[in-house]
Amino acid sequence: MEEGQEFYLDQDGVAYTVLHADQGGTFQNLQTLVEVSSLLAGQQEQIQTGHGVASYSVSAAPQAITISQRPTILPPRSDFFQPEATGTFRQSEPLPASENVSGREKKPRKRGEAAQVRPCHVCGERAGKHSYYGGEVCPSCRAFFRRSVQSGYNATYCCVKDGSCEVTLKTRKNCQFCRYKLCLSVGMKTSWVLTEEERKLKFEGKGKGKRKRKSDDQDEETVDNNLAVLSISEEEMLEVNDLVKTSGYYEMSKVNDMETSLIRDIIRMIAFCHPLPVNGQKQLREVLSKRYKKIAKRLREFQFLSFKDKEEIITQNIPYIVEMQICNIFNPDLMWREQFIPLMGQEEVDKLDRKLKSLNVTNLDDLQVQYSLMFSQPSLQHTRQLTEVVKEVGGWAQDACETVLMSLVLLFSPDMLNLLERRRVEEIQTKFAVLLQKYLNQRHQTEPRVAVSRFASGLNLLTKCKEMHNMVTGLEE
């Protein structure tokens, strides 16, 4: 306390400072003095009555006001104690006292606690903090809905079942039709999805301090314009769909060409984590090889090639496609049901799932078959390299169209082949590569640089599949 200051102590034991007209002061100083005196008074009252002491706190962001009277927190006792001059004080609103009458301490509720328990109305995952396009969904379903509307593929979705597929966190990627239908049923509106022009108009001028150089903008605009030229047409999209149908990707049952012993080995591997025997590994590769030979012979482009070139392509390139298909089984985002649908068919996987559950096989919902369980591992120095290749190749394709188109680009790869009509084979490969690029541009039309990056990484898979085949062949030898 400074010398020369005068204080007033009321009957409750609260001390107040007296400011004369020529003295300056802040409300924070008075408030602090009131707090200290109130605590002292409360301690005396606790000794006498045994009650708890109420605590006071001051807001961290006081508000400055100008008054001409004494603040109400200093009740006047006489005219002598009222300051004659006006002053500028900083007033803080006191928070409620922490004393609880019932004796129970109420825990403060954390901000956003209610949003953490809201499930996504589409797949059941934890929903976001906000409503997305009119529905309470997770960020993944929000992105799926936005991409579907912006790309226009929502009008082409179809369900291979009866349109009532179960959509959960683990199965939401299985059926786009049923997932999109659920998005609409929970209140998501297509009219709320902004087009690219609307997005640019809305966010124009935002993000201060992140200005780009004019040259960068021109380069980006050039890339976007070039990608806009490579957009897939309706006729080309129909051709892609016909190629997917020719490949048999969506066939409901695919076990007719599989030996009974191989099917039993696969069931034991899924149910009891029993490694696939060497004979089963050989049988599986033979099955996949025969399937792609049949697919190749159905292609019109393949039929026009010479007999020698056909045999060269089948002999040299089919093994690479087999390794790529094997890697697709071990996509890190898939559980065992989704892993084996391309191999066995949706109908057969559903039958197997029901049969295993009837036998009380546990942990099926969380089962993910690993490459090491299905195929033998190479020498220790190549284990990490093989794992990285399987993960990179298996995680690239995001739908059936990308899988089939990439397989065709690899099938007609003329590298290291002894061909009579190399130029024709190169033209066929270029055709399917352009189709793949256009399809990626359509899928990522709002993010053209993503399409470029994915297309480049897809072409790199050609080398990765050959590299993996060489590692596997070296192991078998």
Buried (B, 14 or more C-beta within 10 A) or exposed (E): EEEEEEEBEEEEBBBBBBBEEEEEBBBBEBBEBBBEBBBBBBEEBEEEEEEBBEEBEBEEEBEEEEEEEBEEEBEEEEEEBEBEEEBEBEBBEEEEEEEEEEEEEEEEEEEEEEEEEBBBBBBBBEBBEEBBBBBBBBBBBBEBBBBBBBBEBBEEBEBBBEEEBEBBBBBBBBBBBBBBBBBBEBBBEBEBBBEEEEEEEEEEEEEEEEEEEEEEEEEEEEEEEEBEEBEBEEEBBEBBBEBBEBBBBBBBEBBEEBBEEBBEBBBBBBBEEEBBBEEBBEBBBBBBBEBBEEBBEEBEBBEEBEEEBBEBBBEBBBBBBBBBBBBBBBBEEBBBBBBBBBBBBBBBBBBBBEEBEEEEBEEBEEBBBEBBBBBBEBEEEBEEEBBEBBBBBBBBBBBBBBBBBBBBBBBBBBEEBEBEBEEBBBEBBEBBBBBBBBBBBBBBBBEBEBBBEBBEEBBEBBEBBBBBBEBBEEBEE
